[in-house]
């Protein structure tokens, strides 16, 4: 397989992208979601009708050259599931719930099974919404910062109980290139972070 250019797409880019995506078992819609574009845009890239913007090309280059480590993904999931802290893992852009710890599920006071794979955005407190809005200015999606701690107001009852006084967001990537956010709740302001 021909190597991908480090600087910008060349005439083989679309073919290489399609080949990598299929080999990696990633659907166009999934790649589009990861990159914040439409499925039609990914299709145009693969057909050579359009080239990705430099930022998107850089992300694609990272994904295509990064060695996939599914064992690491499973280890992360296992650590979250068995954590004694109130913690959950979401996809960074879509806010879809990937997994959560038992203490987090206890906090929510509900069966989390129906929430898996769905966006948690509708449950955001005003402080969570404000913190989310600040991410662009912090360079969150450009890898200029990878964590954020902020104060949060507690909410008892519907639509979802939230008891975290402080929330820590930590951003990293799974082996398929998906940006994820580890969300940890604290009763007091965390130190050494």
C-alpha positions as CSV (number, residue, x, y, z in Angstrom):
1,X,0.0,0.0,0.0
2,X,1.3,3.4,-1.0
3,X,2.2,5.7,2.0
4,X,0.0,8.8,2.6
5,X,1.7,12.2,2.0
6,X,2.6,14.0,5.2
7,X,1.7,17.5,3.9
8,X,-1.4,17.4,1.7
9,X,-3.7,15.1,-0.3
10,X,-2.3,13.9,-3.6
11,X,-4.0,12.1,-6.5
12,X,-4.0,8.8,-4.7
13,X,-5.5,10.2,-1.5
14,X,-9.1,9.1,-2.1
15,X,-8.2,5.6,-3.1
16,X,-5.9,5.2,0.0
17,X,-8.6,6.7,2.3
18,X,-11.2,4.2,1.0
19,X,-8.7,1.3,1.3
20,X,-7.7,2.2,4.8
21,X,-11.3,2.8,5.9
22,X,-12.5,-0.6,4.6
23,X,-9.5,-2.4,6.0
24,X,-10.2,-0.8,9.3
25,X,-13.9,-1.6,9.1
26,X,-15.0,2.0,9.5
27,X,-18.1,3.1,7.7
28,X,-18.1,6.5,5.8
29,X,-20.7,7.8,8.2
30,X,-18.6,6.8,11.2
31,X,-15.5,8.5,9.8
32,X,-17.7,11.6,9.0
33,X,-18.9,11.7,12.6
34,X,-15.3,11.5,13.9
35,X,-14.2,14.3,11.7
36,X,-17.3,16.5,12.1
37,X,-18.3,16.4,8.4
38,X,-21.1,14.7,6.5
39,X,-21.0,11.2,5.0
40,X,-21.3,12.8,1.5
41,X,-18.1,14.8,2.2
42,X,-16.2,11.6,2.9
43,X,-17.6,10.1,-0.2
44,X,-16.4,13.1,-2.3
45,X,-12.9,12.8,-0.7
46,X,-12.8,9.1,-1.7
47,X,-13.9,9.8,-5.2
48,X,-11.4,12.6,-5.6
49,X,-14.1,15.2,-6.2
50,X,-13.0,17.2,-3.1
51,X,-10.0,17.4,-0.8
52,X,-10.3,17.7,3.0
53,X,-9.3,20.9,4.7
54,X,-5.8,20.9,6.2
55,X,-7.0,20.2,9.8
56,X,-9.2,17.3,8.6
57,X,-6.3,16.0,6.5
58,X,-4.0,16.1,9.5
59,X,-6.5,14.1,11.6
60,X,-7.0,11.6,8.8
61,X,-3.2,11.3,8.4
62,X,-2.9,10.6,12.2
63,X,-5.6,7.9,12.0
64,X,-4.2,6.2,9.0
65,X,-0.7,6.1,10.3
66,X,-1.5,5.3,14.0
67,X,-1.3,1.6,15.0
68,X,-4.7,0.4,16.1
69,X,-4.6,-1.2,19.6
70,X,-8.0,-2.8,20.4
71,X,-6.6,-4.2,23.6
72,X,-5.9,-0.7,24.9
73,X,-9.5,0.3,24.0
74,X,-10.8,-2.7,26.0
75,X,-8.5,-1.9,28.9
76,X,-9.9,1.6,29.0
77,X,-13.4,0.3,29.0
78,X,-12.6,-2.2,31.8
79,X,-11.0,0.6,33.9
80,X,-14.0,2.8,33.5
81,X,-16.5,0.0,34.3
82,X,-14.6,-1.1,37.4
83,X,-13.7,2.4,38.7
84,X,-14.7,3.3,42.2
85,X,-15.1,6.9,41.1
86,X,-18.1,8.6,39.4
87,X,-16.8,8.4,35.8
88,X,-18.1,7.9,32.3
89,X,-16.7,7.8,28.8
90,X,-18.4,9.6,25.9
91,X,-17.6,10.4,22.3
92,X,-16.2,13.9,22.4
93,X,-18.2,15.5,19.6
94,X,-21.5,13.6,19.7
95,X,-21.6,13.1,23.6
96,X,-22.7,9.5,23.0
97,X,-22.3,7.4,26.1
98,X,-19.8,4.6,25.6
99,X,-19.5,3.2,29.2
100,X,-19.8,4.2,32.8
101,X,-18.8,3.1,36.3
102,X,-21.2,1.6,38.9
103,X,-20.9,4.7,41.1
104,X,-21.9,6.9,38.1
105,X,-24.9,4.7,37.4
106,X,-25.8,4.8,41.1
107,X,-25.6,8.6,41.0
108,X,-28.0,8.7,38.1
109,X,-30.4,6.5,39.9
110,X,-31.5,4.7,36.8
111,X,-30.6,1.8,34.5
112,X,-28.0,3.1,32.2
113,X,-28.5,0.4,29.5
114,X,-31.0,2.6,27.4
115,X,-28.5,5.5,27.6
116,X,-25.6,3.5,26.0
117,X,-24.9,4.8,22.5
118,X,-27.1,7.9,23.0
119,X,-26.1,11.5,23.5
120,X,-26.1,12.8,27.0
121,X,-26.2,16.4,25.8
122,X,-29.9,16.8,26.7
123,X,-28.9,16.2,30.4
124,X,-26.3,19.0,30.5
125,X,-26.4,21.5,33.4
126,X,-25.9,25.2,32.6
127,X,-22.3,24.8,33.8
128,X,-21.7,21.8,31.5
129,X,-23.2,23.8,28.6
130,X,-21.0,26.8,29.4
131,X,-17.8,24.6,29.7
132,X,-18.7,23.0,26.4
133,X,-19.0,26.4,24.7
134,X,-15.5,27.4,26.0
135,X,-13.8,24.4,24.4
136,X,-13.4,26.1,21.0
137,X,-11.5,29.0,22.6
138,X,-9.3,26.6,24.5
139,X,-8.3,24.8,21.4
140,X,-9.9,21.6,22.6
141,X,-10.5,20.1,19.1
142,X,-7.0,21.3,17.9
143,X,-5.2,19.4,20.6
144,X,-4.0,22.6,22.4
145,X,-5.5,21.4,25.6
146,X,-6.6,17.9,26.7
147,X,-8.3,18.5,30.1
148,X,-10.6,20.9,31.7
149,X,-11.9,21.2,35.3
150,X,-14.9,23.3,36.2
151,X,-17.4,23.8,39.0
152,X,-20.9,22.4,38.5
153,X,-24.3,22.8,40.2
154,X,-25.9,19.7,41.6
155,X,-29.2,18.5,40.3
156,X,-31.5,16.2,42.2
157,X,-34.1,14.3,40.2
158,X,-35.3,14.6,36.6
159,X,-34.1,14.5,34.0
160,X,-30.9,13.0,35.4
161,X,-29.5,13.3,38.9
162,X,-26.0,15.0,38.9
163,X,-24.2,15.3,42.2
164,X,-20.7,16.4,41.0
165,X,-19.6,19.7,42.5
166,X,-16.5,19.6,40.2
167,X,-16.1,17.9,36.8
168,X,-12.9,16.9,35.1
169,X,-12.9,16.3,31.4
170,X,-10.0,14.5,29.8
171,X,-9.7,14.1,26.0
172,X,-7.9,11.3,24.2
173,X,-8.3,9.0,21.2
174,X,-9.3,5.4,20.8
175,X,-7.5,3.2,18.4
176,X,-9.9,3.9,15.5
177,X,-9.2,7.7,15.9
178,X,-12.4,8.5,17.8
179,X,-11.9,11.4,20.2
180,X,-13.4,10.5,23.5
181,X,-13.9,12.4,26.8
182,X,-13.4,10.8,30.2
183,X,-15.7,12.6,32.6
184,X,-14.9,12.3,36.3
185,X,-17.0,13.8,39.1
186,X,-15.7,15.1,42.4
187,X,-17.2,16.4,45.6
188,X,-14.3,18.8,46.2
189,X,-12.0,20.6,43.8
190,X,-9.4,18.1,42.6
191,X,-5.7,18.8,43.1
192,X,-2.7,17.7,41.1
193,X,-4.5,17.7,37.8
